[in-house]
Amino acid sequence: MYTVRNFRTKRELRQAVARGEEVRLYAPGLRSHVQNRTEFVAGPHSAPHTWYAQVILRDGAVVKVK
């Protein structure tokens, strides 16, 4: 699973969530929409994944990065 925006680092993801930006997730090839749950994401998209994060979703948007 990935974030819609291609964050280069986990820190960038954390900062965006802390600023209150709406961060959404997607899974290539899957059509299910994630709503209220815990998910695991990886990044960046096109390069070998250099970071992984556990995130908490509320109403489909990331509200916390662990």
N, C-alpha and C positions, 0 to 999 in steps of 0.2 A: 504494500500500500504506500502511496506517495501523497505529498501535499500538492495542491494545484499549482502553487507558486514554487519554483525550483530554488529552494534555500540551499546555499553552498555549505552551511554549517548548522549544527544543532543550535548553536548560540544565536544565529540569525532567526531561527524559528522561535526560540524562547523570547527574544526581544520583540518580535512582531506580535506575539500573543500578549506580552506584557503591555504593549502600546494600545491594545484593544483592536488590532486589525482582525478582520474576519479571515481565518485560515480554514480552508476546507480540504478534504481528502478525496482521492480517487484510487481505484484499483483498475489497471489496464485489463480489459477483457471482461470485467464483471459489471453487471448493470444494477446491482443492489446498492441502495443508498444507506450509508451509515448514519445513525442518528445519535442515540444516547448510549454510549458504551466506551470501553477502553480499547484502543487499537495500537498497533505497532507500525511505525513508518520508517522509511529509509531514504537516504539522499546522498548526493544529488542524483537527479534522474538519469542522465546519459553517461555519467562516469561510473567507475567502480564505486560502489557505496562506501563512503567513508564515515558515515554516522548513522545511528539508529536511535529511535526515541519511542518511548511509551507516551501516548497522549490520551487525554480524557475529552470526550466529545459531548456536547450538549446541543441539541437541535441541529446536528450536523456540522457544527463548527468546533474547532479546538479551543478549549478553555484552560487547559493546563498541560504543560510538558514536564515529564518526569525525567 
